[in-house]
Amino acid sequence: MPEMRVESKWNGKRHFESLGPSGHVVHMDAKVDDGGDDHGNRPMELLLMGLTGCTGIDVTMILERMRQPLESLSIAAEGVRREEYPQAFTEIRLTYTMTGDVQPAKAWRAIHLSEEKYCSASASLNAHIVPRLVLNGVEVPPMRKEEGAESAEE
């Protein structure tokens, strides 16, 4: 089983500097109201960022394998958290905004493959993930893989 190690160093108050195997540093801090100096992202923001990055990498790779000419992709994440502590995410809404000559069924297939098979970040979260697709400015209703998209390998 692959292991991953990150180390976070305290820099005073609520500020931490984190370093992972990639060699890139990430700063985390609390907002001023919570005793921080606002020198970095909040840890829960980083969870959502990690999720959008993970699924984004998957979706772009899958669409490339499907020979779908993607021009742009942005992914917005909106997390709903519990009121009580720990204030974990209970639902995360992901909006995939794509442009390009991409078939809607294949776009949905890529999203579902990421969520159900490839995205380690989504598999690590205990939240209901709700995807939404906007393709070339038009919202595309959800499609399941049974609705005509071939596999990513084809």
C-alpha positions as CSV (number, residue, x, y, z in Angstrom):
1,M,0.0,0.0,0.0
2,P,1.5,3.4,-1.0
3,E,2.3,5.7,1.8
4,M,2.4,9.5,1.7
5,R,4.0,11.7,4.3
6,V,3.5,15.4,4.9
7,E,4.9,17.5,7.7
8,S,3.3,20.7,9.1
9,K,5.5,23.1,11.1
10,W,3.9,25.6,13.5
11,N,5.0,29.2,12.7
12,G,3.2,30.8,15.7
13,K,-0.4,31.6,16.6
14,R,-2.5,29.4,14.2
15,H,-0.1,29.5,11.2
16,F,1.3,26.2,9.9
17,E,3.6,25.6,6.9
18,S,3.1,22.2,5.3
19,L,5.5,20.3,3.0
20,G,4.6,17.2,1.1
21,P,6.6,14.8,-1.1
22,S,6.0,17.1,-4.1
23,G,8.3,19.7,-2.5
24,H,5.7,22.4,-2.6
25,V,4.9,24.4,0.5
26,V,1.3,25.2,1.6
27,H,0.5,27.7,4.3
28,M,-2.5,27.2,6.6
29,D,-3.9,29.7,9.1
30,A,-7.0,30.7,10.9
31,K,-8.9,33.9,10.3
32,V,-8.1,36.8,12.6
33,D,-11.4,36.3,14.5
34,D,-10.1,32.8,15.5
35,G,-6.7,33.9,16.7
36,G,-4.8,33.6,13.4
37,D,-3.1,36.2,11.1
38,D,-4.7,35.0,7.9
39,H,-1.4,33.9,6.4
40,G,-2.8,31.0,4.5
41,N,-5.7,28.9,3.4
42,R,-8.1,27.3,5.9
43,P,-7.6,23.5,6.2
44,M,-11.2,22.9,5.0
45,E,-10.6,25.0,2.0
46,L,-7.6,22.9,1.1
47,L,-9.8,19.8,1.3
48,L,-12.2,21.2,-1.3
49,M,-9.2,22.4,-3.4
50,G,-7.7,18.9,-3.2
51,L,-11.0,17.4,-4.3
52,T,-11.3,19.7,-7.3
53,G,-7.7,19.1,-8.3
54,C,-8.0,15.3,-8.0
55,T,-11.2,15.1,-10.0
56,G,-10.0,17.7,-12.5
57,I,-6.9,15.6,-13.2
58,D,-9.0,12.5,-13.7
59,V,-11.6,14.2,-16.0
60,T,-9.0,15.8,-18.2
61,M,-7.1,12.5,-18.5
62,I,-10.2,10.5,-19.2
63,L,-11.5,12.9,-21.8
64,E,-8.1,12.9,-23.5
65,R,-8.2,9.1,-23.7
66,M,-11.8,9.4,-25.2
67,R,-10.4,11.8,-27.8
68,Q,-12.7,14.6,-26.7
69,P,-11.2,18.0,-27.5
70,L,-11.6,19.8,-24.2
71,E,-10.7,23.5,-24.4
72,S,-11.3,24.6,-20.8
73,L,-12.3,23.2,-17.5
74,S,-13.0,24.8,-14.2
75,I,-14.5,23.1,-11.2
76,A,-16.3,24.9,-8.4
77,A,-16.9,23.2,-5.1
78,E,-19.5,24.2,-2.5
79,G,-19.3,22.3,0.7
80,V,-22.1,22.1,3.2
81,R,-20.9,21.5,6.8
82,R,-22.4,20.2,10.0
83,E,-23.4,22.9,12.6
84,E,-21.9,20.8,15.4
85,Y,-18.3,19.8,15.9
86,P,-16.6,18.3,14.2
87,Q,-18.0,20.5,11.4
88,A,-17.4,17.9,8.7
89,F,-18.6,18.3,5.1
90,T,-22.0,16.5,4.7
91,E,-22.5,17.4,1.0
92,I,-20.2,18.8,-1.6
93,R,-21.6,20.2,-4.9
94,L,-19.2,20.2,-7.7
95,T,-19.9,22.3,-10.8
96,Y,-17.8,21.2,-13.8
97,T,-17.7,24.1,-16.4
98,M,-16.3,22.8,-19.7
99,T,-15.8,24.2,-23.2
100,G,-14.9,22.3,-26.3
101,D,-16.2,19.8,-28.8
102,V,-17.0,17.4,-26.0
103,Q,-20.0,15.0,-26.2
104,P,-22.2,15.4,-23.2
105,A,-22.5,11.7,-22.5
106,K,-18.7,11.4,-22.5
107,A,-18.3,14.4,-20.2
108,W,-20.7,12.7,-17.7
109,R,-18.9,9.4,-18.2
110,A,-15.6,11.0,-17.3
111,I,-17.2,12.7,-14.2
112,H,-18.7,9.4,-13.0
113,L,-15.5,7.5,-13.6
114,S,-13.6,10.0,-11.5
115,E,-16.1,9.9,-8.7
116,E,-16.7,6.2,-8.6
117,K,-13.3,4.7,-9.6
118,Y,-10.3,7.1,-9.8
119,C,-10.5,10.1,-7.5
120,S,-8.8,9.2,-4.2
121,A,-9.8,12.5,-2.7
122,S,-13.5,11.9,-3.1
123,A,-13.1,8.3,-1.9
124,S,-11.5,9.6,1.2
125,L,-14.3,12.0,2.1
126,N,-17.4,11.0,4.0
127,A,-19.7,13.5,2.2
128,H,-22.4,13.1,-0.4
129,I,-20.9,14.5,-3.7
130,V,-23.3,16.0,-6.1
131,P,-21.9,16.8,-9.6
132,R,-23.3,19.4,-12.1
133,L,-22.1,19.9,-15.7
134,V,-22.2,23.1,-17.7
135,L,-20.9,22.4,-21.2
136,N,-20.4,25.3,-23.6
137,G,-22.6,27.5,-21.5
138,V,-25.5,25.1,-21.2
139,E,-26.3,23.0,-18.2
140,V,-26.5,19.3,-19.1
141,P,-28.8,17.1,-17.1
142,P,-27.1,14.2,-15.3
143,M,-26.5,11.1,-17.3
144,R,-25.5,7.7,-16.1
145,K,-22.8,5.6,-17.8
146,E,-25.5,3.4,-19.2
147,E,-26.7,6.2,-21.4
148,G,-24.4,5.6,-24.3
149,A,-20.9,6.6,-23.4
150,E,-18.1,4.1,-24.2
151,S,-15.5,3.3,-21.6
152,A,-12.5,5.7,-21.2
153,E,-10.2,3.1,-22.9
154,E,-12.1,3.2,-26.2
